[in-house]
Amino acid sequence: MKKPRLHLAFSFFSFDCMGSKSILVIIFCCLVPGCNQVRKVTDIITQPTARELYERNFQRDSLLFTSWKNDFELSLLDSLEVPLPYVETGYFYTKSTVARSYNLELQRGEILKIKILTDTLDKKFFINLFEEDESSNAILANDKGERSLSYEVEKNGIYKLVVQPEIYGTTSFQLELYTEPSFAFPVLGKSNKAILSFWGATRDGGRRSHEGIDVFAERGTPVLAVTSGRVSSVANKGLGGKQVWQRTGVLGLSLYYAHLDSILVKTGERLKLGDTLGLVGNTGNARTTAPHLHFGIYEGYRGAIDPLPFVKMRERPDSTELKSSPNEKWAIISASRANLRQGPHTAYKKIGEVALQDSLQVLGLSGNWVHIKFKKQRAFVDQSLLSIGQSISK
């Protein structure tokens, strides 16, 4: 008679011991075959993603599951690039294993927004974000049923986003990708157009470079706290003239507001997002220039960092409703030849070529460009060069 396997599970309890938290570990056994107690406890600790939970539903030797897994791995090798904001509409087909991947150039200070709209809520899809050359571990993944994700970018670089539907999912979709600044704009009533001097511009005949941005506005325009924090100091000295320094946290950033006409806060004062801390002026070394705010960001020993991504206003898609999506799975090339592009514009690199009557799998539509799969290659093709829905069967 076959003996039941022994399963060990661990329960964790925390308690206070003289003001500090301790953890008591209790080990117990489950003698019932198929006991899932170990997995449940492990899940509490490891917090598996929606993708990892979904994969448990399939036999590892299933051909369809293997194809689904392989296509995900293949998508990690893609080099397709998309500009932000980006919107793609398309269709997820039953038993389709195709994953869609996108390379995004992001900067520290931006918040990446990922949103998927579908015509049904009972279909699963899986979102994973990776840093460039770090495809072994996702830095962001959605939980079960999660359709909107945010990621605060911590360093400049190229990031890869992979979106893949469940194997049996059939639904229209609309993918929206855009960024938002992590801080608010620092001058009341002004926008990006008021920024007339940027990070790195030469100063003093090339002896130094500009460590911030200049936002021009009428004298006396309110200068606003771009985020909550504490006033670490105020002064009227040096190049910055009347200036306010704000800390975003104990180990946070130092925000520098300079050339103020007047200061309206005191050292140690707590600021909330949008509080007025001073008025635009041209004090300090800005006496010969028009009134403006010099805004800078400093990070401990690293010194100044480019503040523009933290405050630059961005366009975002209109996501009030799901737009019409192409529901044809195939298309054929109607021109004598067509270039395969790395991104949805002629400015992107040519990565291949297809000929008249070649059949392409349609993955999505973005403006006048079609996201396609040709054999094992993903690319973008100008919509005017193909006929959607007039394909041959594969």
Summary of the structure (lengths in Angstrom):
residues: 394
radius of gyration: 27.0
end to end distance: 50.8
largest distance: 94.3
contacts: 1194
relative contact order: 0.13
helix: 12%
strand: 45%
